[in-house]
């Protein structure tokens, strides 16, 4: 049995780890490089074998695509997410996204009885995973992802001090992810413009779909890998599981296609059958639906949001001044700040970016 934790890393190691992650968060590296380097630092101090790091919709608090992972339960990812968002599990991403303490582990929250966790018993245990630690990568502007670390079943469980370190670096990791929201590949075919629908059975298996849905699915990151595993894109499962467990209430999340366009995934139960099927709609997100997320990503102030919203509504500087009861000079000052934060160089570019007409958006500055 390997023993991780205080016998390996010292308090100085933890301080240095936090300092390295802070520098990494402020760097100009791309998102995946930041994630992999952060995992290397944390693995050296905490100790774990496998991991995964999905991104998140900060408003819905749901995991989305575009993340990275190193584990061996890939074909069961959909089932794991379904179990995690169906209620009754422990240390779930949905809970940690909202809880004051953003870190938790299966061993701590099950009282050491891992079999109480459905996803451990059905998905993690069969591949030799013993304990799972999770931290919501959440800063003051929202939750931008979830880092999960796994130890083998013959290793010691994550200790309180391991979770304390994860909780301390969670905001730093969240800010790092937030600043990379605009990063996306430009070498992919454009996402479709018309919506698509996938119908799932009560066990979240696809039973029918439209051609438009297939086009959207093919436009998502890791589409080929999910197809090889025989599962749908990962984001669909938590959204559908929530819709199934909420007594007919719809659930939704925003995701990105491989070419950087915003996609809204919505799920709701169909009526008229004893075992209700679930309809999942995939469509281009509207500017209204992405406005809050982009304002969070660029850390815009309340007044900056109001000025930008008025411009998107078609008002010029004088009209914005009259609506918000501020001087035209103050409007210009707020716009200068918005340009600086977003990296836009003109009003036309700024409005195109927030209207969704410009595809991928540049990375928000640190």
Secondary structure, DSSP 8 states (H G I E B T S, - for coil): ----STTT--HHHHHHHHHHHHHHHTS---HHHHHHHHHHHHHHHT--SEEEEEEEETTTTEEEEEEEEE-S-GGGHHHHHHHHTSSS-SS-HHHHTTSSS-EEEHHHHTTT-GGG-HHIIIIIGGGTEEEEEEEEEEETTEEEEEEEEEEETTS----HHHHHHHHHHHHHHHHHHHTTTT---SSS----SS-EEEEE-TTS-EEEE-HHHHHHHHTBTTHHHHHHHT---HHHHHHHHHHHHTTT--EEEEEEBTTS-EEEEEEEE-SSSSS--EEEEEEE--HHHHHHHHHHHTT--HHHHHHHHHHHTT--HHHHHHHHT--HHHHHHHHHHHHHHH---SHHHHHHHHHTTT-S------
